[in-house]
Amino acid sequence: MLLRESGEHYGESYSLDGVTGDGDGGVPHGRLLLDFAEAVIGGTEGKIARARDALIPAVGADGFVDAAGVVASFNAVVRIADATGIPVEDFKLERTVEERAALGIDDWH
């Protein structure tokens, strides 16, 4: 997983608890970032506005622009991959056994 590899490279530790909505991922302002991402992907205009208004004071205008770009990019990439039916490569399946088990991802249908 890229996040795990990046964390090891930079000597930082992150948590996958944010993936299931149970935590903050172990990153600064993680809960606010997750709330914003969730609002953008599936919320109402009011929910998006509340999440945005909570996030900007914490991360600043530049940080907010970065967060919005990341949400947009991940949303687009995932939708494209899902729409085309791209399978997960074997090497990724092998390297993510523990994470998928911890998150219950293999049980999703």
N, C-alpha and C positions, 0 to 999 in steps of 0.2 A: 504494500500500500504506500502510495506516495507520501501521505502525511507521516507515517511511521518512519520512512526513510529520511525525509527532510528533518524530522525531529532528531533522529540519531546523528545525522550529519552536523547539525548545529548544536548538539548536546542538550536538547530540550526534550521534555516529555509532554505528551498530549494524551487525553483520554477520549475513548470512543463513546462515552456516555451521552454526549450531545447528539449522536446519530439517532438514538431512540427517544430523544427529548427529555432524558433524565438528568441532564447536567449541563455543564458549560464547555465541555471539551478540553478543559484545562488551559484555555487561552484567555488573555485579557478581554474583558467585555463579551465573553463567549455567549452568555445567556442573551444579551441584547442583540448580538449578531444573529443568533439562531432565531430569536423572535422576529427579527426583521426578515430573514430569509423565508420563514414559514408564512409570514403575512404576505409577502410579495407573491409567493407561489400559490397560496390558496386562501388568501384573506379578502376581506372587504376593503373598500377605500378607507373607511374609518380605522380599521385595524392596521392597515399599512401606514396611515398618518400617525397613529399612536406609536407604532414601533419606530418609525423614522424620527419622530420628535424625541423619543427616549435615547436613540442611538447617537444622534448628532452631537449632543453635549459631551458624550463619553468619548467619542473617537475623533471629533472635529469634522469640518467640511470635507477635507481631503480623504480622511478615513471613510467617511460616508460614501463618497464617490467610488472609492475602491471596493467597498462592501457591495454597493449596488452593481458594479461591474462584475464582481465574482458571482453574485446571485444570477444575473442575466446569463453569464457564460455557462455556468453549470446547468441551468435550466435548459438552455438550448442544446448543449452537448448531450445531456441525458435523453432529451426528447428525440433527438436525431438517432442516437444509438438504439433506443427502444423501438423506434419506428422502422428501422432497417433490420432489426433482429440480430444485431451483432452479438455473437456469443463471447463469453468471457474466456480469455486464453487460458490454457492449462496451467502455465507457469503462475498466473495470477491466482487461480484456484488453489494451487499447492501452497502459495505463500500467504494465503488469507484464511486458512482452515480455522485457526483459533479465533480470529476476529468474527468470522461468519457464525461460528458456534456461539460465541458470547452474545452476539446480537440477535441470534435466531434467524438470520437472513435466509438460510437454506430452507426454512419452514415457510417462507413467503410464497404465495402463489399468485 
